[in-house]
Amino acid sequence: MPQLDLTATSLDITRAICDVPSVSDDETTLADLIDDAVRALPHLTVHRDGDTIVARTELGRPQRVAIAGHIDTVPINGNVPTRDIEVDGEAFLWGRGTVDMKSGVAVQLKLAAELADPRVDLTWMWYDHEEVDAERNGLTRLARTRPDLFAADFAILGEPSNGEVEGGCNGTLRAVVSTRGVRAHSARSWIGENAIHKAAPILLRLSEYRAREIDVDGLAYREGLNAVHIGGGVASNVIPDVCAVEVNYRFAPSRSAEEAEAHVRDVFAGFDVEISDLSPGARPGLDAPLAQQFLAAVGAEPRPKYGWTDVARFSAMGVPAVNYGPGDPHLAHHDEERVPVSQIESVEHGLRAWLANR
Amino acid sequence: MPQLDLTATSLDITRAICDVPSVSDDETTLADLIDDAVRALPHLTVHRDGDTIVARTELGRPQRVAIAGHIDTVPINGNVPTRDIEVDGEAFLWGRGTVDMKSGVAVQLKLAAELADPRVDLTWMWYDHEEVDAERNGLTRLARTRPDLFAADFAILGEPSNGEVEGGCNGTLRAVVSTRGVRAHSARSWIGENAIHKAAPILLRLSEYRAREIDVDGLAYREGLNAVHIGGGVASNVIPDVCAVEVNYRFAPSRSAEEAEAHVRDVFAGFDVEISDLSPGARPGLDAPLAQQFLAAVGAEPRPKYGWTDVARFSAMGVPAVNYGPGDPHLAHHDEERVPVSQIESVEHGLRAWLANR
């Protein structure tokens, strides 16, 4: 395996790290490459925890910024190795991970190598297992083993945001809404009670639900309440006694986890509701002084982030955090995942403009 | 393995054949026992096809009656071997197959051995794979390989009917009613279309559906339209693009298969409906002269049969057919499956009363 050349262009680094598959649970090869490359840099102190690598400057600056990106991807579906393609005259790098989020990681790696003398101290964090259960996320593990490494005044996650700055993120709640009936042979259905039929009002409430759009610190967060799974049925000649609808509620960061739960219980009043997963969102945090400086330096108009990202983790630790990375989030996990080359370059320039000591 | 003693009581024969497990696909041991026992009877000519056994008298009588029962059961769930129990002072034989339908088969075996000189020629049929797909049913196979063995003027299926005569049977139709949407990440649900939400009217129509009760040849057939399965969902963060509801329509024997299909398509107008299974019912056939004689001999008031049984197969071949067997059909497939000893005896007496030459 050749070493990673961090003096290459951020496009070439993106290509190199996308062509090393790193589906969740299989990040070690890529983590080793990153580890080797950053340990060669004398201005960084490197910590390794599993397949998470933390590289810090220790220059005694009055402020510290954490810049993080996950190195795992969702499963490959015939879209590795990467290809250079052109769409409507625009150059793209196509393939798994180009958007979510190895182009963001590539820019971070390049700047980690280049910025030996940044204007703030930097904590670079590249971590594993973001695309699976939160419990397995490399940052969840690191927060237990080395919480001190999270100390920072501001954080930037390189999640795809079309090269824009996306503040905060929506929260997410999952719940199972279920009905119960009584089994019977379907030839004598009047003996039983059909749990699937009883679920009609659940689907009706979902289909009639009008999601709110909520202003939080000047950004408009759009919510959503959706069934993501439904299941019921015992056998093709049996009246089913259970039907379960899994719903996912994405809620604005102005709602607390408790308020989100109460809202879902209210929507499905009269039904059994079991909360299976609940992560509060993160307020944009754009009023922090470092955030204001950052916005001014990159010249960006902030937008809301709808998807939950690890900014919420920093936010919950009291560190204002934003998303800033190349790539269209709509193409994340897509088989036609591809990143505009121009966005890789603009994010690189944006971060450099803010972080370089002038 | 001891031989089957067909001179034992029908209760003891029921016990013996229930204690030889014969879940669908595993009928050979029991089929061999039956085969050995009936080949020892000089008044019967025996044919074997897989695990289906046909034993015929060939006495040159002007009329022939087919009497049939399946020897397979649904899976055992801790309810073999059988036990003698008492419920509210009444004696029962408890265990898998006691109702569906080894007590009926036991009565048939006993009478097959005893009635060397019946008043009509008899075709006894004991067959495999009734509890699974119709395509694997032993009678389906036999109808292809030896259709001549089905020749008869009247047929009696020993399916559980509480010792009453149940005429004909409802038809059954299965269909998959489905919706389509557009996948999207659930954090940006407004990009997609939720196929599960779109299924709300399907469940609503099912829950509001009022099934008909239809008089056919003097018997009241109760229909039913039910969801038996529902499924949809891609992943817990994806707006689902497909939702499928499997429905089962049980329809009176006065409706043709085509009418049943048209009715279901009408109920779910506007949705994609795919018919997956369709078996017409059987009219009671109680106006046949042999049926009238049979009813008079056993002294029974006929009732409608709701569940589909192989009487429909005979009916479709032009042979009027009824269900007549011990056991409460509500307890078929039940973990507490149990048959009243008195019903085993009354069915034995009823059949003997009609078939014995006096």
Interface residues (C-beta under 8 A of the other chain):
Chain A: N170 T172 R174 H185 S186 A187 R188 S189 W190 I191 N194 I196 H197 K198 A199 A200 L203 L204 L206 S207 A211 R222 G224 N226 A227 V228 H229 I230 G231 G232 G233 V234 A235 S236 N237 V238 I239 P240 C243 V245 E246 N248 R250 D277 Y306 G307 W308 P329 H330 A332 H333
Chain B: N170 T172 R174 H185 S186 A187 R188 S189 W190 I191 N194 I196 H197 K198 A199 A200 L203 L204 L206 S207 A211 R222 G224 N226 A227 V228 H229 I230 G231 G232 G233 V234 A235 S236 N237 V238 I239 P240 C243 V245 E246 N248 R250 D277 Y306 G307 W308 P329 H330 A332 H333
